[in-house]
Amino acid sequence: MTARPLLSLTLLALLATPSFASFGSKPDTPPPSSPSSPSTEDASNGKTPRQEAEKWYNDAYEDVTKAKDILASDKPDKKKSDKLFKRAIDRATEALKLDASYYECLNLQGFAYRKLGDYPKSLDAYAACLRIEPDYAPAREYYGQALLESGDRDGAEAQLAWLKRLKADDLAKQLETAIAASPPADKTAKSTNGTGSSQN
C-alpha cells in the first residue's frame, strides 16, 4: 500500500473521531503528516520540520483542552482559560512557521481566537485552514459557529450545507442545532464573508 492511500485512510479515521473534532481529548497519536509537508530533516535533531511542528501543535492542543476543562468546571476561571488559549495560539503559530500547510493548526487557532472573542482573527484562521483543506469538516463546523456568533447566520447556513455535502452528520447536527437556537437572520444585513464560495 502506498503512503498516499494510507494517509487518506488515517485522515478519514481522525475526522470520524468526535473527540478530535471537538478538542474534547488529546488524540492517542500525533496528528498525521499531510502529503505536502516538508520532509527535509534538520541535521541538528534528526526531525523533519513537520515533526517539529507536530510537537508545537500537540502542546497547543493540550492548552486548548485544559482551557476547555477550566471553563467547564464548577468554578470557571476565565482569566486562566484565556491565558491558555493565548498560549495555544502562540504555539500553533510556531508550528505554522515550521509547516505553513498544517491546516489543523489554523483550525486550532480559529477555535482559540473564537473562545477569546476575537472573531475577525478566528474567521481568518478558519478561512485559511479551509483554503488548504476545503473538506476539513471540523473546521467547517467551527467556522459556522464563529460566523453565527458574529452575526452571520447566512454564512453559518452555508457551512452547514458544506457539512451535509461532506456527510459529516454529527458536526452538521451540532451546527444545525446552534443555528436553530439563534435569532432569525436580518435580511437587510449583508454577509461580510464569502462563506458560500468553494474556497472556504
PEPEQUI-V462728 format. One line per field, one symbol per residue. phi: phi as a letter, one per 20 degrees, with the letter a starting at -180 (. if undefined). psi: psi as a letter, one per 40 degrees, with the letter a starting at -180 (. if undefined). burial: 1 if it has 9 or more other C-alpha atoms within 8 Angstrom, else 0. A space follows every 10 residues. Layout:
BEGIN
phi=???
psi=???
burial=???
END
This chain:
BEGIN
phi=.fffffffff fffffeegff fdlfbfgfcg gffefeffcf eeffcmdfgf ffffffffff ffffffffff feffcfdfff ffffffffff fffffffebf effffffffg fffffenefg ffffffffgf ffcgefggfg fffgfffffe ndffffffff fgffffmegf ffffffffff eefgfefeee fecffeffee
psi=hidddddddd dddddehddd defdihidii iiiideiieh ihddeeiidd dddddddddd dddddddddd deidghgddd dddddddddd ddddddddge egdddddddd dddddeegdd ddddddddde ddgdegdddd ddddddddde egdddddddd dddddefgdd dddddddddd eiiiiheeii hehgeeiee.
burial=0000011001 1000100011 1010010000 0000001000 0100001111 0111111111 1111111101 1000000001 1101111111 1111110110 1110111111 1111100110 1111111111 1001011111 1111111100 0110111111 0111000100 1101110110 0000000000 0000100001
END
